[in-house]
């Protein structure tokens, strides 16, 4: 299967600070690539390169096999790469459907006589949410009244509705309880099953493991490892995330010192 997205030995510097060094991974249609790492691991830098916010300094970034260097997030979006950030960029007091279309609202009429088509906006929003199995009581309610999990689901449905091929999710379960995190992960799996390539950024291997097809572990800007799901079990993934190799080395040194 051809990759929708691929980075090869990618690197990024900010002055003398190396934010990413020789990181490689692939994102395929109908699969979830999970990027794991603690704060400062380089996850945010990788997202910003994929989303067109920053440009890489080294290596290759390919979209559907062709090298790219996006000048803006708009260019990435035009190529079907949609990013849902942790803060979601919603307007809390505005209705669910207005947030759904933010900047792309349907209208009726022509020229100076154009007006917002509220009915169409509500219907399209309801349908897009229903297609993902999301049943909101009222799309006229302010988005600020939704739970964190519901907001994430609306953002995922929005990206799919507007034609995303690759969906990048920045810590979508970070501030959620177990039940809400499960709901969000269910919709991540649905996006995958609809043929999207999903990049799931998280620091929680227990959230990543059920839905991911491959894992990229980052630490201090470098790759600790890259695994297909069949190559690694959850306990080993958790051990590596917790610095298992360093702990093993430390125990070895302590034994040597005895």
C-alpha positions as CSV (number, residue, x, y, z in Angstrom):
1,X,0.0,0.0,0.0
2,X,1.4,3.4,-1.0
3,X,2.1,5.9,1.8
4,X,-0.1,9.0,2.1
5,X,2.6,10.6,4.2
6,X,6.2,9.7,4.8
7,X,9.2,11.4,6.6
8,X,12.7,10.1,6.0
9,X,15.6,11.0,8.4
10,X,13.8,14.3,9.0
11,X,15.5,17.0,11.1
12,X,14.7,20.4,12.5
13,X,16.9,23.0,14.3
14,X,16.0,26.2,16.1
15,X,19.3,28.1,16.2
16,X,21.7,25.8,18.1
17,X,18.8,23.7,19.5
18,X,18.2,20.4,17.7
19,X,14.5,19.7,18.0
20,X,14.4,16.7,15.7
21,X,17.1,14.4,14.4
22,X,16.9,11.7,11.8
23,X,13.2,10.8,12.5
24,X,11.5,8.5,10.0
25,X,7.9,7.1,9.9
26,X,5.1,6.4,7.4
27,X,1.3,7.0,7.4
28,X,-0.8,4.8,5.2
29,X,-4.5,4.9,4.2
30,X,-6.7,3.0,6.7
31,X,-4.0,2.9,9.3
32,X,-3.1,4.7,12.5
33,X,0.5,5.8,13.1
34,X,1.0,6.6,16.8
35,X,3.7,9.0,17.9
36,X,4.6,8.5,21.5
37,X,6.8,10.6,23.8
38,X,6.9,12.7,26.9
39,X,7.1,16.5,27.0
40,X,10.1,17.7,25.1
41,X,10.3,14.6,23.0
42,X,9.8,16.4,19.7
43,X,6.2,15.5,19.1
44,X,5.0,19.1,18.6
45,X,7.9,19.8,16.2
46,X,7.0,16.8,14.1
47,X,3.3,17.9,14.0
48,X,4.2,21.4,13.0
49,X,6.3,20.1,10.0
50,X,3.5,17.8,8.9
51,X,0.9,20.5,9.3
52,X,2.9,23.1,7.3
53,X,3.6,25.4,10.3
54,X,7.4,24.9,10.1
55,X,9.7,23.5,7.4
56,X,12.2,20.7,8.0
57,X,15.9,21.5,7.7
58,X,17.1,17.9,6.9
59,X,15.7,14.8,5.4
60,X,12.7,14.3,3.2
61,X,9.0,14.9,3.6
62,X,6.8,13.1,1.0
63,X,3.1,13.3,0.4
64,X,1.8,10.4,-1.8
65,X,5.3,9.7,-2.9
66,X,6.3,13.3,-3.9
67,X,8.7,15.5,-1.9
68,X,7.0,18.6,-0.4
69,X,8.0,21.6,1.6
70,X,4.8,23.4,2.7
71,X,5.0,27.2,3.1
72,X,1.8,27.4,5.2
73,X,-0.8,25.3,7.0
74,X,-3.2,26.2,4.1
75,X,-0.9,24.3,1.7
76,X,-1.0,21.2,3.9
77,X,-4.8,21.5,4.2
78,X,-5.1,21.8,0.4
79,X,-3.2,18.5,0.1
80,X,-5.7,16.8,2.5
81,X,-3.7,17.0,5.7
82,X,-5.9,18.2,8.6
83,X,-4.6,18.9,12.1
84,X,-6.7,18.9,15.2
85,X,-4.7,20.6,18.0
86,X,-5.2,20.1,21.7
87,X,-6.9,23.5,22.1
88,X,-9.3,22.6,19.2
89,X,-9.5,26.3,18.1
90,X,-13.3,26.5,18.8
91,X,-15.4,29.5,19.7
92,X,-17.1,28.3,22.9
93,X,-20.1,30.7,22.7
94,X,-20.9,29.9,19.1
95,X,-23.1,27.0,18.1
96,X,-21.9,23.5,17.2
97,X,-22.8,23.9,13.6
98,X,-21.2,27.4,13.3
99,X,-18.0,26.0,14.7
100,X,-18.3,23.0,12.3
101,X,-18.2,25.4,9.3
102,X,-16.1,28.2,10.8
103,X,-15.0,30.2,7.8
104,X,-16.7,28.0,5.2
105,X,-20.4,28.6,6.1
106,X,-23.0,27.6,3.5
107,X,-24.9,30.6,2.0
108,X,-27.9,31.4,-0.1
109,X,-28.3,34.2,-2.7
110,X,-25.7,36.0,-4.8
111,X,-23.2,38.9,-4.4
112,X,-24.4,41.5,-1.8
113,X,-27.6,39.6,-1.2
114,X,-25.9,36.4,0.1
115,X,-27.0,35.3,3.5
116,X,-26.1,32.5,5.9
117,X,-28.0,29.3,5.1
118,X,-28.7,28.2,8.6
119,X,-30.9,25.3,7.7
120,X,-28.4,23.7,5.4
121,X,-25.6,24.3,7.9
122,X,-27.5,22.5,10.6
123,X,-28.5,19.6,8.3
124,X,-25.0,19.1,7.0
125,X,-23.5,19.2,10.5
126,X,-26.1,16.7,11.8
127,X,-25.4,14.3,8.8
128,X,-21.6,14.5,9.1
129,X,-21.8,13.8,12.9
130,X,-24.4,11.0,12.3
131,X,-22.1,9.4,9.7
132,X,-19.5,8.9,12.4
133,X,-22.2,7.7,14.8
134,X,-22.1,10.9,16.9
135,X,-25.6,11.8,18.1
136,X,-25.7,15.3,19.5
137,X,-29.0,16.5,21.0
138,X,-28.9,19.9,19.4
139,X,-26.4,21.4,16.9
140,X,-27.6,24.9,17.9
141,X,-26.2,24.5,21.4
142,X,-23.0,26.4,22.2
143,X,-19.9,24.2,21.6
144,X,-18.7,25.3,25.0
145,X,-21.5,23.2,26.6
146,X,-20.1,20.0,25.1
147,X,-17.8,17.7,27.0
148,X,-14.1,17.5,26.0
149,X,-14.7,14.2,24.3
150,X,-17.7,15.5,22.3
151,X,-15.6,18.5,21.2
152,X,-12.9,16.2,19.9
153,X,-15.4,14.1,18.0
154,X,-16.9,17.2,16.4
155,X,-13.4,18.3,15.3
156,X,-12.7,14.8,13.8
157,X,-16.1,14.8,12.0
158,X,-15.3,18.3,10.6
159,X,-11.9,17.3,9.2
160,X,-13.5,14.2,7.5
161,X,-16.4,16.3,6.1
162,X,-13.9,18.8,4.5
163,X,-12.1,16.0,2.7
164,X,-9.1,15.2,4.8
165,X,-6.9,12.2,3.7
166,X,-4.6,12.5,6.7
167,X,-5.9,13.4,10.1
168,X,-3.3,14.5,12.7
169,X,-4.6,14.5,16.3
170,X,-2.6,16.2,18.9
171,X,-3.1,14.6,22.3
172,X,-6.9,14.1,21.8
173,X,-7.3,12.2,25.1
174,X,-4.9,14.2,27.3
175,X,-7.4,15.9,29.5
176,X,-10.2,13.3,29.4
177,X,-11.3,10.6,31.8
178,X,-11.3,6.9,30.8
179,X,-14.9,6.8,29.4
180,X,-14.5,10.0,27.3
181,X,-11.1,8.9,26.1
182,X,-12.6,5.6,25.0
183,X,-15.3,7.5,23.0
184,X,-12.7,9.6,21.2
185,X,-10.6,6.5,20.4
186,X,-13.7,4.9,19.0
187,X,-14.1,7.8,16.5
188,X,-10.3,7.6,15.7
189,X,-10.9,4.0,14.7
190,X,-13.9,5.0,12.6
191,X,-11.8,7.6,10.8
192,X,-9.2,4.9,10.1
193,X,-11.9,2.4,8.9
194,X,-13.1,5.1,6.4
195,X,-9.7,5.0,4.8
196,X,-8.0,8.0,6.3
197,X,-4.4,7.9,7.4
198,X,-4.4,8.9,11.1
199,X,-1.4,10.3,13.1
200,X,-2.2,10.0,16.8
201,X,0.1,12.0,19.1
202,X,0.0,10.9,22.7
203,X,2.1,10.3,25.8
204,X,-0.2,7.4,26.9
205,X,0.6,4.0,25.5
206,X,-2.6,2.5,27.0
207,X,-4.6,4.9,24.8
208,X,-2.4,4.3,21.7
209,X,-2.2,0.6,21.7
210,X,-5.8,-0.4,21.0
211,X,-6.1,1.7,17.8
212,X,-2.6,2.0,16.4
213,X,-1.0,0.0,13.5
214,X,2.5,1.3,14.1
215,X,4.4,3.2,16.8
216,X,7.1,5.8,16.7
217,X,8.7,6.5,20.0
218,X,10.4,9.8,20.4
219,X,12.8,11.0,23.1
220,X,14.6,14.4,23.1
221,X,14.1,14.8,19.4
222,X,15.4,11.4,18.3
223,X,13.6,8.1,17.6
224,X,13.8,5.5,20.4
225,X,12.3,3.0,18.1
226,X,9.7,2.4,15.3
227,X,7.5,-0.7,15.4
228,X,4.7,-2.4,13.6
229,X,2.0,-3.5,16.1
230,X,2.9,-7.2,15.6
231,X,6.5,-6.4,16.7
232,X,5.7,-5.0,20.1
233,X,3.4,-5.8,23.0
234,X,1.8,-3.2,25.3
235,X,4.0,-4.0,28.3
236,X,7.2,-3.5,26.3
237,X,5.9,-0.3,24.7
238,X,5.1,1.0,28.2
239,X,8.5,0.0,29.5
240,X,10.2,1.8,26.6
241,X,8.1,4.9,27.2
242,X,9.0,4.8,30.9
243,X,12.7,4.8,30.0
244,X,13.1,1.0,30.4
245,X,16.4,0.8,28.6
246,X,17.9,3.5,30.9
247,X,16.5,1.7,34.0
248,X,18.1,-1.6,32.8
249,X,21.4,0.2,32.3
250,X,21.3,1.8,35.7
251,X,20.5,-1.5,37.4
252,X,23.5,-3.0,35.6
253,X,25.8,-0.2,36.7
254,X,24.5,-0.6,40.3
255,X,25.2,-4.4,40.2
256,X,28.7,-3.7,38.8
257,X,29.4,-1.3,41.7
258,X,28.4,-3.8,44.4
